Amino acid sequence: MTITLKDRLSHFTYREACKLLGPEGERFIRQGGKYDFDIGEQVTWGEDFFRLNLGEATVTLSLKPENPKSLDFACSQCSESCEHAGAAFSLILEEKLSLGLSAPPPEKQPVESLSDEEVIKLAIEERSERAKNEKMQLKSMNRHELWTDYTITSHFSGKSYRVALRGWKEGESYCSCPDFRKNTLGTCKHILYTIDEVKKRFNQKVVNYPAASCGASNSLKNFPPP
């Protein structure tokens, strides 16, 4: 069976990224996580390569011809491992869904046979599973308020996004991540993680108090990028 670059990257792990980047791999990935990305503008896919244009440098990933299971990377500005390569790996680790790299769950019913409602439910369940399993750190912009903005940071990729928590239902809250902007579900793993965490931080009376009663706005005008 021929392994494609997308196949390989869909199963790419944080541990593998650190090993590939060498002794300072973890630091490079965290430094790379500070970059902001526009996937549509900065990412290019070829038949056998992935390319990320950071402006100051371009990073290209490919499979090694002599060993198709092994990844190779190159930076246009650096001859060795660097934060530019770390940025590429950080993006891949954090945004597999947005990049079309998320491996389909095993033993699931084929998507083609599902109704629109079932497809949506499955997509939200997948993001909910990632929210439960991935290590993230949540910081409130106002720790005394539930309905406020939060910064959420991935422990592995170093990426940070802004979540505006305005309600418990899909479409009521907002996230600055590429997946939220693209998926049309009205939610993402960051929002789902935030909801789960804040319900642990506040008592039931506060949790049951609607955002509108607190004067929290649902307007995207009040939700600047991170």
GROMACS elastic network, one bead per residue, 0.5 to 0.9 nm:
[ bonds ]
;  ai    aj funct       b0    kb
    2    68     6  0.84722   500
    3     6     6  0.82811   500
    3     7     6  0.61441   500
    3     8     6  0.68676   500
    3    68     6  0.67503   500
    3    69     6  0.71200   500
    4     7     6  0.51050   500
    4     8     6  0.63686   500
    4     9     6  0.87377   500
    4    47     6  0.84826   500
    4    48     6  0.72719   500
    4    63     6  0.80666   500
    4    68     6  0.80608   500
    4    69     6  0.88377   500
    5     8     6  0.50889   500
    5     9     6  0.61326   500
    5    10     6  0.85091   500
    5    47     6  0.81687   500
    5    48     6  0.61058   500
    5    49     6  0.68508   500
    5    50     6  0.79624   500
    5    61     6  0.85276   500
    5    62     6  0.65737   500
    5    63     6  0.62467   500
    5    68     6  0.84913   500
    5    69     6  0.87552   500
    5    71     6  0.83703   500
    6     9     6  0.50882   500
    6    10     6  0.59250   500
    6    11     6  0.88098   500
    6    48     6  0.86609   500
    6    49     6  0.88961   500
    6    50     6  0.86747   500
    6   100     6  0.83741   500
    6   101     6  0.63123   500
    7    10     6  0.52772   500
    7    11     6  0.69215   500
    7    12     6  0.89017   500
    7   101     6  0.75191   500
    7   103     6  0.81797   500
    8    11     6  0.56758   500
    8    12     6  0.62833   500
    8    63     6  0.84176   500
    8    68     6  0.88947   500
    8    69     6  0.69446   500
    8    70     6  0.83270   500
    8    71     6  0.81274   500
    9    13     6  0.83878   500
    9    71     6  0.87717   500
    9    92     6  0.74818   500
    9    93     6  0.87309   500
    9    96     6  0.84478   500
    9   101     6  0.67107   500
    9   102     6  0.89721   500
   10    13     6  0.87500   500
   10    92     6  0.85045   500
   10    93     6  0.89138   500
   10    96     6  0.68431   500
   10   100     6  0.82890   500
   10   102     6  0.55581   500
   10   103     6  0.58078   500
   11   101     6  0.81869   500
   11   102     6  0.80817   500
   11   103     6  0.72608   500
   12    15     6  0.85588   500
   12    16     6  0.66852   500
   12    17     6  0.74532   500
   12    92     6  0.81971   500
   12    93     6  0.73274   500
   13    16     6  0.52212   500
   13    17     6  0.63161   500
   13    18     6  0.87957   500
   13    93     6  0.69339   500
   14    17     6  0.50432   500
   14    18     6  0.62608   500
   14    19     6  0.86458   500
   14    26     6  0.86889   500
   14    89     6  0.83225   500
   14    90     6  0.85751   500
   14    93     6  0.68463   500
   14   156     6  0.64959   500
   14   157     6  0.76822   500
   15    18     6  0.52587   500
   15    19     6  0.62650   500
   15    20     6  0.86561   500
   15    26     6  0.89452   500
   16    19     6  0.50888   500
   16    20     6  0.60609   500
   16    21     6  0.86274   500
   17    20     6  0.51321   500
   17    21     6  0.62306   500
   17    22     6  0.86522   500
   17    25     6  0.70636   500
   17    26     6  0.82667   500
   17    29     6  0.81883   500
   17    86     6  0.82717   500
   17    89     6  0.65659   500
   17    90     6  0.87345   500
   17    93     6  0.88203   500
   18    21     6  0.52483   500
   18    22     6  0.62076   500
   18    23     6  0.75738   500
   18    24     6  0.75637   500
   18    26     6  0.55060   500
   18    27     6  0.87861   500
   18    28     6  0.85061   500
   18    29     6  0.76984   500
   18    86     6  0.88407   500
   19    22     6  0.51956   500
   19    23     6  0.73703   500
   19    25     6  0.66577   500
   19    26     6  0.88434   500
   20    25     6  0.73521   500
   20    71     6  0.81225   500
   20    72     6  0.84469   500
   20    81     6  0.86227   500
   21    24     6  0.68408   500
   21    26     6  0.81406   500
   21    28     6  0.77906   500
   21    29     6  0.87293   500
   21    80     6  0.86185   500
   21    81     6  0.54704   500
   21    82     6  0.78086   500
   21    85     6  0.79613   500
   21    86     6  0.76862   500
   22    25     6  0.51435   500
   22    26     6  0.85952   500
   22    81     6  0.72731   500
   23    26     6  0.78478   500
   23    27     6  0.88992   500
   24    27     6  0.54117   500
   24    28     6  0.62668   500
   24    29     6  0.87786   500
   24    81     6  0.82924   500
   24    82     6  0.87451   500
   25    28     6  0.51394   500
   25    29     6  0.62037   500
   25    30     6  0.86667   500
   25    81     6  0.78093   500
   25    82     6  0.83818   500
   25    83     6  0.87950   500
   25    86     6  0.73329   500
   26    29     6  0.52356   500
   26    30     6  0.62770   500
   26    31     6  0.86273   500
   26    86     6  0.82805   500
   26   156     6  0.82990   500
   26   157     6  0.88124   500
   27    30     6  0.51690   500
   27    31     6  0.60705   500
   27    32     6  0.84269   500
   27    83     6  0.79805   500
   27    86     6  0.81857   500
   28    31     6  0.50628   500
   28    32     6  0.59254   500
   28    33     6  0.84814   500
   28    81     6  0.78882   500
   28    82     6  0.59750   500
   28    84     6  0.78231   500
   28    85     6  0.75476   500
   28    87     6  0.75787   500
   29    33     6  0.60906   500
   29    82     6  0.87492   500
   29    83     6  0.65072   500
   29    84     6  0.86642   500
   29    85     6  0.78006   500
   29    87     6  0.60377   500
   29    88     6  0.83228   500
   29    89     6  0.66947   500
   29    90     6  0.55918   500
   29   156     6  0.79933   500
   29   157     6  0.61045   500
   29   158     6  0.68061   500
   30    33     6  0.50072   500
   30    34     6  0.70977   500
   30    83     6  0.81376   500
   30    86     6  0.72568   500
   30    87     6  0.79993   500
   30    90     6  0.74720   500
   30   155     6  0.87102   500
   30   156     6  0.76406   500
   30   157     6  0.60515   500
   30   159     6  0.75544   500
   31    34     6  0.56895   500
   31    35     6  0.79812   500
   31    83     6  0.57671   500
   31    84     6  0.85438   500
   31    86     6  0.69998   500
   31    87     6  0.72410   500
   31   158     6  0.72999   500
   32    35     6  0.58610   500
   32    82     6  0.86285   500
   32    84     6  0.61143   500
   32    85     6  0.74181   500
   32    88     6  0.73154   500
   32    89     6  0.80293   500
   32    90     6  0.63104   500
   32    91     6  0.83795   500
   32   157     6  0.81345   500
   32   158     6  0.74916   500
   32   159     6  0.81656   500
   33    36     6  0.78931   500
   33    83     6  0.87256   500
   33    86     6  0.74658   500
   33    87     6  0.56255   500
   33    88     6  0.87369   500
   33    89     6  0.87924   500
   33    90     6  0.55708   500
   33    91     6  0.73076   500
   33   154     6  0.88936   500
   33   157     6  0.58705   500
   33   160     6  0.74649   500
   34    87     6  0.78393   500
   34   158     6  0.69556   500
   34   159     6  0.61860   500
   34   160     6  0.74460   500
   35    54     6  0.82919   500
   35    87     6  0.67854   500
   35   159     6  0.79548   500
   36   159     6  0.85533   500
   36   226     6  0.86773   500
   37    40     6  0.88342   500
   37    41     6  0.83804   500
   37    42     6  0.69851   500
   37    43     6  0.87689   500
   37    54     6  0.82228   500
   37    91     6  0.80400   500
   37   178     6  0.82570   500
   38    41     6  0.54358   500
   38    42     6  0.57598   500
   38    43     6  0.77557   500
   38   178     6  0.75872   500
   39    42     6  0.53177   500
   39    43     6  0.52073   500
   39    44     6  0.85188   500
   39    52     6  0.85897   500
   39    98     6  0.81090   500
   39    99     6  0.77366   500
   39   178     6  0.74381   500
   40    43     6  0.61190   500
   40    44     6  0.81505   500
   41    44     6  0.81351   500
   41    53     6  0.84443   500
   42    51     6  0.80200   500
   42    52     6  0.56174   500
   42    53     6  0.50033   500
   42    54     6  0.69363   500
   42    55     6  0.86213   500
   43    50     6  0.73178   500
   43    51     6  0.56970   500
   43    53     6  0.65200   500
   43    99     6  0.89359   500
   44    49     6  0.82460   500
   44    50     6  0.60182   500
   44    51     6  0.50520   500
   44    52     6  0.65498   500
   44    53     6  0.82014   500
   45    48     6  0.78442   500
   45    49     6  0.60012   500
   45    51     6  0.63727   500
   46    50     6  0.63305   500
   46    51     6  0.81128   500
   47    50     6  0.86048   500
   48    61     6  0.86383   500
   48    62     6  0.61198   500
   48    63     6  0.72585   500
   49    60     6  0.66718   500
   49    61     6  0.56018   500
   49    63     6  0.76612   500
   50    59     6  0.82087   500
   50    60     6  0.56327   500
   50    61     6  0.50700   500
   50    62     6  0.65671   500
   51    58     6  0.69308   500
   51    59     6  0.56465   500
   51    61     6  0.63651   500
   51    62     6  0.89303   500
   51    88     6  0.83368   500
   52    57     6  0.84906   500
   52    58     6  0.56506   500
   52    59     6  0.52269   500
   52    60     6  0.65020   500
   52    61     6  0.86710   500
   52    87     6  0.87097   500
   52    88     6  0.64328   500
   53    56     6  0.79048   500
   53    57     6  0.63260   500
   53    59     6  0.65745   500
   53    60     6  0.87560   500
   54    57     6  0.52670   500
   54    58     6  0.57668   500
   54    59     6  0.78646   500
   54    84     6  0.75814   500
   54    87     6  0.86665   500
   55    58     6  0.69973   500
   56    76     6  0.89562   500
   56    77     6  0.79303   500
   56    84     6  0.88777   500
   57    75     6  0.66982   500
   57    76     6  0.56100   500
   57    77     6  0.56629   500
   57    78     6  0.84159   500
   57    84     6  0.68970   500
   58    74     6  0.82527   500
   58    75     6  0.57731   500
   58    76     6  0.53260   500
   58    77     6  0.75241   500
   58    84     6  0.76625   500
   58    85     6  0.87253   500
   59    73     6  0.69741   500
   59    74     6  0.56455   500
   59    76     6  0.64509   500
   59    77     6  0.87829   500
   59    84     6  0.66856   500
   59    85     6  0.60195   500
   59    87     6  0.87580   500
   59    88     6  0.68363   500
   60    72     6  0.83075   500
   60    73     6  0.55670   500
   60    74     6  0.53344   500
   60    75     6  0.65759   500
   60    76     6  0.83726   500
   60    85     6  0.83625   500
   60    88     6  0.84349   500
   61    71     6  0.69323   500
   61    72     6  0.57423   500
   61    74     6  0.66911   500
   61    85     6  0.89299   500
   61    88     6  0.84897   500
   62    65     6  0.88406   500
   62    70     6  0.86328   500
   62    71     6  0.58378   500
   62    72     6  0.53196   500
   62    73     6  0.64019   500
   62    74     6  0.88289   500
   63    66     6  0.86672   500
   63    67     6  0.73726   500
   63    68     6  0.53167   500
   63    69     6  0.68039   500
   63    70     6  0.57817   500
   63    72     6  0.57404   500
   63    73     6  0.85913   500
   64    67     6  0.52345   500
   64    68     6  0.53909   500
   64    69     6  0.74604   500
   64    70     6  0.56943   500
   64    71     6  0.58339   500
   64    72     6  0.57937   500
   65    68     6  0.57565   500
   65    70     6  0.86912   500
   66    70     6  0.86398   500
   67    70     6  0.55875   500
   67    71     6  0.84628   500
   68    71     6  0.76091   500
   73    81     6  0.87921   500
   73    85     6  0.73300   500
   74    77     6  0.88619   500
   74    78     6  0.79428   500
   74    79     6  0.76195   500
   74    80     6  0.81755   500
   74    81     6  0.84872   500
   74    85     6  0.75155   500
   75    78     6  0.53510   500
   75    79     6  0.68193   500
   75    80     6  0.79098   500
   75    81     6  0.81980   500
   75    82     6  0.80464   500
   75    84     6  0.69752   500
   75    85     6  0.65778   500
   76    79     6  0.79268   500
   77    84     6  0.86997   500
   78    81     6  0.73050   500
   78    82     6  0.67922   500
   78    84     6  0.83710   500
   79    82     6  0.84485   500
   81    84     6  0.81674   500
   81    85     6  0.65067   500
   81    86     6  0.78867   500
   82    85     6  0.54773   500
   82    86     6  0.62899   500
   82    87     6  0.87503   500
   83    87     6  0.59455   500
   83    88     6  0.86264   500
   84    87     6  0.50113   500
   84    88     6  0.65962   500
   84    89     6  0.88942   500
   85    88     6  0.51328   500
   85    89     6  0.64141   500
   85    90     6  0.85342   500
   86    89     6  0.51569   500
   86    90     6  0.59075   500
   86    91     6  0.85243   500
   86   157     6  0.88079   500
   87    91     6  0.61106   500
   87    92     6  0.86204   500
   87   157     6  0.85989   500
   88    91     6  0.52430   500
   88    92     6  0.63266   500
   88    93     6  0.87110   500
   89    92     6  0.50597   500
   89    93     6  0.60405   500
   89    94     6  0.84765   500
   89   157     6  0.77555   500
   90    93     6  0.52306   500
   90    94     6  0.60802   500
   90    95     6  0.83489   500
   90   156     6  0.79195   500
   90   158     6  0.70018   500
   90   159     6  0.71305   500
   91    94     6  0.52573   500
   91    95     6  0.56723   500
   91    96     6  0.79740   500
   91    99     6  0.89642   500
   91   157     6  0.73279   500
   91   159     6  0.79308   500
   92    95     6  0.54149   500
   92    96     6  0.56591   500
   92    99     6  0.74842   500
   92   101     6  0.82472   500
   92   157     6  0.86753   500
   93    96     6  0.62666   500
   93   156     6  0.79134   500
   93   157     6  0.62445   500
   94    97     6  0.84155   500
   94   154     6  0.76184   500
   94   156     6  0.82610   500
   94   157     6  0.60589   500
   94   158     6  0.87122   500
   94   159     6  0.72591   500
   95    98     6  0.52718   500
   95    99     6  0.60892   500
   95   100     6  0.85307   500
   95   101     6  0.82085   500
   95   102     6  0.86739   500
   95   177     6  0.85997   500
   95   178     6  0.75450   500
   95   179     6  0.71956   500
   96    99     6  0.50706   500
   96   100     6  0.60019   500
   96   102     6  0.51022   500
   96   103     6  0.86434   500
   97   100     6  0.51773   500
   97   101     6  0.58539   500
   97   102     6  0.50753   500
   97   103     6  0.87835   500
   97   127     6  0.89598   500
   97   179     6  0.67858   500
   98   101     6  0.75946   500
   98   102     6  0.83763   500
   98   178     6  0.64450   500
   98   179     6  0.51314   500
   98   180     6  0.88554   500
   98   182     6  0.73417   500
   98   183     6  0.80152   500
   99   102     6  0.79026   500
   99   179     6  0.88543   500
  100   103     6  0.85619   500
  102   105     6  0.88145   500
  103   106     6  0.87323   500
  104   108     6  0.80693   500
  105   108     6  0.60795   500
  105   126     6  0.82071   500
  106   109     6  0.89924   500
  107   110     6  0.87923   500
  108   111     6  0.83205   500
  109   112     6  0.85202   500
  109   113     6  0.72797   500
  109   114     6  0.76082   500
  110   113     6  0.57045   500
  110   114     6  0.71043   500
  111   114     6  0.53009   500
  111   115     6  0.83920   500
  111   118     6  0.86563   500
  111   119     6  0.66795   500
  111   122     6  0.89446   500
  112   115     6  0.82426   500
  112   119     6  0.89772   500
  114   117     6  0.79359   500
  114   118     6  0.56450   500
  114   119     6  0.60201   500
  115   118     6  0.51003   500
  115   119     6  0.61824   500
  115   120     6  0.86827   500
  116   119     6  0.51095   500
  116   120     6  0.62813   500
  116   121     6  0.86361   500
  117   120     6  0.52001   500
  117   121     6  0.61771   500
  117   122     6  0.86305   500
  118   122     6  0.60531   500
  118   123     6  0.85564   500
  119   122     6  0.51023   500
  119   123     6  0.61803   500
  119   124     6  0.87045   500
  120   123     6  0.51030   500
  120   124     6  0.62466   500
  120   125     6  0.85660   500
  120   185     6  0.71184   500
  121   124     6  0.52405   500
  121   125     6  0.61147   500
  121   126     6  0.86514   500
  122   125     6  0.50217   500
  122   126     6  0.61865   500
  122   127     6  0.87643   500
  123   126     6  0.51739   500
  123   127     6  0.64817   500
  123   128     6  0.86809   500
  123   185     6  0.81793   500
  124   127     6  0.51342   500
  124   128     6  0.60458   500
  124   129     6  0.85834   500
  124   185     6  0.75208   500
  124   187     6  0.76577   500
  124   188     6  0.74827   500
  124   189     6  0.83760   500
  125   129     6  0.61042   500
  125   130     6  0.86683   500
  126   129     6  0.51714   500
  126   130     6  0.64581   500
  126   131     6  0.87447   500
  126   189     6  0.85795   500
  127   130     6  0.50874   500
  127   131     6  0.61551   500
  127   132     6  0.87249   500
  127   187     6  0.86271   500
  127   188     6  0.60733   500
  127   190     6  0.86216   500
  127   192     6  0.77592   500
  128   132     6  0.63506   500
  128   133     6  0.87598   500
  128   188     6  0.78876   500
  128   189     6  0.58662   500
  128   192     6  0.62334   500
  128   193     6  0.76850   500
  129   132     6  0.52040   500
  129   133     6  0.62467   500
  129   134     6  0.85420   500
  129   189     6  0.81256   500
  130   133     6  0.51077   500
  130   134     6  0.56880   500
  130   189     6  0.63327   500
  130   193     6  0.88454   500
  131   134     6  0.57410   500
  131   135     6  0.80966   500
  131   136     6  0.83239   500
  131   188     6  0.85390   500
  131   190     6  0.67124   500
  131   191     6  0.85968   500
  131   192     6  0.63491   500
  131   193     6  0.51008   500
  131   194     6  0.88498   500
  131   196     6  0.89586   500
  132   135     6  0.80900   500
  132   189     6  0.85892   500
  132   192     6  0.87447   500
  132   193     6  0.70419   500
  132   196     6  0.89323   500
  134   154     6  0.77242   500
  134   155     6  0.80023   500
  134   156     6  0.84345   500
  135   153     6  0.86995   500
  135   154     6  0.62544   500
  135   155     6  0.53685   500
  135   156     6  0.72613   500
  136   152     6  0.66110   500
  136   153     6  0.54543   500
  136   155     6  0.52479   500
  136   156     6  0.82174   500
  136   190     6  0.86155   500
  136   193     6  0.81701   500
  137   151     6  0.81406   500
  137   152     6  0.55815   500
  137   153     6  0.51258   500
  137   154     6  0.64936   500
  137   155     6  0.68515   500
  138   150     6  0.66943   500
  138   151     6  0.58747   500
  138   153     6  0.66036   500
  138   193     6  0.86305   500
  138   194     6  0.70619   500
  138   197     6  0.79804   500
  139   142     6  0.87324   500
  139   143     6  0.80857   500
  139   149     6  0.88387   500
  139   150     6  0.55350   500
  139   151     6  0.51213   500
  139   152     6  0.63302   500
  139   153     6  0.84466   500
  140   143     6  0.52327   500
  140   144     6  0.86540   500
  140   145     6  0.83804   500
  140   146     6  0.85419   500
  140   148     6  0.72944   500
  140   149     6  0.63433   500
  140   151     6  0.64144   500
  140   152     6  0.87207   500
  141   145     6  0.86157   500
  141   148     6  0.66605   500
  141   149     6  0.55318   500
  141   150     6  0.55451   500
  141   151     6  0.74202   500
  142   145     6  0.55986   500
  142   146     6  0.79981   500
  142   147     6  0.88987   500
  142   148     6  0.65335   500
  142   149     6  0.75486   500
  142   150     6  0.82270   500
  143   146     6  0.73626   500
  143   148     6  0.85320   500
  145   148     6  0.61266   500
  146   149     6  0.87612   500
  146   165     6  0.78466   500
  146   166     6  0.89618   500
  146   198     6  0.68579   500
  146   199     6  0.87574   500
  146   201     6  0.86154   500
  146   202     6  0.73188   500
  146   206     6  0.75384   500
  146   207     6  0.76079   500
  146   211     6  0.84652   500
  147   164     6  0.78259   500
  147   165     6  0.54956   500
  147   166     6  0.57090   500
  147   167     6  0.77568   500
  147   210     6  0.85423   500
  147   211     6  0.58499   500
  147   214     6  0.75073   500
  147   215     6  0.89077   500
  147   216     6  0.63640   500
  148   163     6  0.85323   500
  148   164     6  0.61244   500
  148   165     6  0.57544   500
  148   166     6  0.72926   500
  148   216     6  0.71871   500
  149   162     6  0.68303   500
  149   163     6  0.55904   500
  149   165     6  0.60227   500
  149   166     6  0.87136   500
  149   223     6  0.82665   500
  150   161     6  0.82816   500
  150   162     6  0.56896   500
  150   163     6  0.50522   500
  150   164     6  0.63374   500
  150   165     6  0.75182   500
  150   194     6  0.79538   500
  151   160     6  0.65394   500
  151   161     6  0.57145   500
  151   163     6  0.62677   500
  151   164     6  0.89315   500
  151   226     6  0.82256   500
  152   159     6  0.82420   500
  152   160     6  0.54403   500
  152   161     6  0.54555   500
  152   162     6  0.63920   500
  152   163     6  0.72015   500
  152   190     6  0.69715   500
  152   193     6  0.89056   500
  152   194     6  0.78977   500
  153   156     6  0.88307   500
  153   157     6  0.82768   500
  153   158     6  0.61702   500
  153   159     6  0.55236   500
  153   161     6  0.66095   500
  153   190     6  0.89902   500
  154   157     6  0.55208   500
  154   158     6  0.51571   500
  154   159     6  0.54800   500
  154   160     6  0.65372   500
  154   161     6  0.89606   500
  155   158     6  0.57826   500
  155   159     6  0.81119   500
  156   159     6  0.82513   500
  157   160     6  0.88582   500
  160   177     6  0.85859   500
  160   226     6  0.77973   500
  161   175     6  0.68993   500
  161   176     6  0.55837   500
  161   177     6  0.59584   500
  161   190     6  0.80992   500
  161   225     6  0.82919   500
  161   226     6  0.60767   500
  162   174     6  0.81305   500
  162   175     6  0.56184   500
  162   176     6  0.53976   500
  162   177     6  0.76933   500
  162   190     6  0.87940   500
  162   223     6  0.83930   500
  162   224     6  0.84653   500
  162   225     6  0.71169   500
  162   226     6  0.56626   500
  163   173     6  0.73323   500
  163   174     6  0.56474   500
  163   176     6  0.66618   500
  163   177     6  0.87197   500
  163   190     6  0.72305   500
  163   191     6  0.64252   500
  163   194     6  0.77586   500
  163   223     6  0.86241   500
  164   173     6  0.55927   500
  164   174     6  0.50724   500
  164   175     6  0.63450   500
  164   176     6  0.88089   500
  164   191     6  0.83335   500
  164   218     6  0.84604   500
  164   223     6  0.68931   500
  165   168     6  0.80940   500
  165   172     6  0.76546   500
  165   174     6  0.67044   500
  165   175     6  0.85934   500
  165   191     6  0.75098   500
  165   194     6  0.78668   500
  165   195     6  0.78168   500
  165   211     6  0.85461   500
  165   216     6  0.87906   500
  165   218     6  0.88215   500
  166   169     6  0.89286   500
  166   172     6  0.55856   500
  166   174     6  0.78216   500
  166   210     6  0.84817   500
  166   211     6  0.56835   500
  166   212     6  0.80585   500
  166   216     6  0.65850   500
  166   217     6  0.72375   500
  166   218     6  0.62177   500
  167   170     6  0.80653   500
  167   171     6  0.83470   500
  167   172     6  0.50747   500
  167   173     6  0.58860   500
  167   195     6  0.88191   500
  167   210     6  0.72531   500
  167   211     6  0.62373   500
  167   212     6  0.88007   500
  167   218     6  0.88549   500
  168   171     6  0.88534   500
  168   172     6  0.69397   500
  168   173     6  0.76560   500
  168   195     6  0.70680   500
  169   172     6  0.58034   500
  169   173     6  0.77947   500
  169   186     6  0.84178   500
  169   187     6  0.85408   500
  170   173     6  0.71246   500
  170   185     6  0.69463   500
  170   187     6  0.55164   500
  171   174     6  0.74198   500
  171   184     6  0.87985   500
  171   185     6  0.73219   500
  171   187     6  0.64835   500
  172   186     6  0.72935   500
  172   187     6  0.85011   500
  172   218     6  0.68954   500
  173   186     6  0.74938   500
  173   187     6  0.73192   500
  173   191     6  0.72375   500
  173   218     6  0.73279   500
  174   180     6  0.75701   500
  174   181     6  0.89187   500
  174   186     6  0.76130   500
  174   187     6  0.73131   500
  174   188     6  0.88753   500
  174   191     6  0.73510   500
  174   218     6  0.85639   500
  174   220     6  0.78936   500
  174   223     6  0.80479   500
  175   178     6  0.85136   500
  175   179     6  0.87465   500
  175   180     6  0.60774   500
  175   181     6  0.78064   500
  175   187     6  0.78143   500
  175   188     6  0.76073   500
  175   190     6  0.71969   500
  175   191     6  0.67148   500
  175   223     6  0.88535   500
  176   179     6  0.85564   500
  176   180     6  0.69806   500
  176   181     6  0.72586   500
  176   223     6  0.86879   500
  176   224     6  0.85438   500
  176   225     6  0.62572   500
  176   226     6  0.70568   500
  177   180     6  0.56222   500
  177   181     6  0.67001   500
  177   182     6  0.89580   500
  177   188     6  0.83165   500
  177   190     6  0.81822   500
  178   181     6  0.51995   500
  178   182     6  0.61810   500
  178   183     6  0.85328   500
  179   182     6  0.51589   500
  179   183     6  0.57190   500
  179   184     6  0.88239   500
  179   187     6  0.87068   500
  179   188     6  0.66614   500
  179   189     6  0.87828   500
  180   183     6  0.56488   500
  180   184     6  0.70600   500
  180   185     6  0.74587   500
  180   186     6  0.68270   500
  180   187     6  0.60614   500
  180   188     6  0.55364   500
  180   189     6  0.87489   500
  180   190     6  0.89123   500
  181   184     6  0.71197   500
  181   186     6  0.86717   500
  182   185     6  0.85643   500
  183   186     6  0.76108   500
  183   187     6  0.82179   500
  183   188     6  0.82939   500
  184   187     6  0.79581   500
  185   188     6  0.76230   500
  187   190     6  0.80151   500
  187   191     6  0.60268   500
  187   192     6  0.70823   500
  188   191     6  0.54307   500
  188   192     6  0.62504   500
  188   193     6  0.85923   500
  189   192     6  0.50368   500
  189   193     6  0.59538   500
  189   194     6  0.84768   500
  190   193     6  0.50902   500
  190   194     6  0.60829   500
  190   195     6  0.86116   500
  191   195     6  0.61187   500
  191   196     6  0.86175   500
  192   195     6  0.51796   500
  192   196     6  0.62828   500
  192   197     6  0.86816   500
  193   196     6  0.52046   500
  193   197     6  0.61803   500
  193   198     6  0.86866   500
  194   197     6  0.51459   500
  194   198     6  0.60669   500
  194   199     6  0.85242   500
  195   198     6  0.54553   500
  195   199     6  0.62620   500
  195   200     6  0.89183   500
  196   199     6  0.55094   500
  196   200     6  0.68843   500
  197   200     6  0.53244   500
  197   201     6  0.65927   500
  198   202     6  0.62884   500
  198   207     6  0.83529   500
  199   202     6  0.56972   500
  199   203     6  0.74617   500
  199   204     6  0.78458   500
  199   207     6  0.64655   500
  200   203     6  0.75889   500
  202   205     6  0.81281   500
  202   206     6  0.61788   500
  202   207     6  0.64107   500
  203   206     6  0.55881   500
  203   207     6  0.63176   500
  203   208     6  0.88270   500
  204   208     6  0.60726   500
  204   209     6  0.86443   500
  205   208     6  0.53050   500
  205   209     6  0.64657   500
  206   209     6  0.51694   500
  206   210     6  0.84589   500
  207   210     6  0.77627   500
  209   212     6  0.86749   500
  209   213     6  0.71532   500
  209   214     6  0.79750   500
  210   213     6  0.55546   500
  210   214     6  0.70166   500
  211   214     6  0.52126   500
  211   215     6  0.66087   500
  211   216     6  0.54323   500
  211   217     6  0.79799   500
  211   218     6  0.89062   500
  212   215     6  0.51628   500
  212   216     6  0.56064   500
  212   217     6  0.71742   500
  212   218     6  0.85229   500
  213   216     6  0.75578   500
  214   217     6  0.89601   500
  217   220     6  0.83891   500
  217   222     6  0.73292   500
  218   221     6  0.86997   500
  218   222     6  0.79865   500
  218   223     6  0.88524   500
  219   222     6  0.57841   500
  219   223     6  0.72583   500
  220   224     6  0.76846   500
  221   224     6  0.71316   500
  223   226     6  0.89388   500
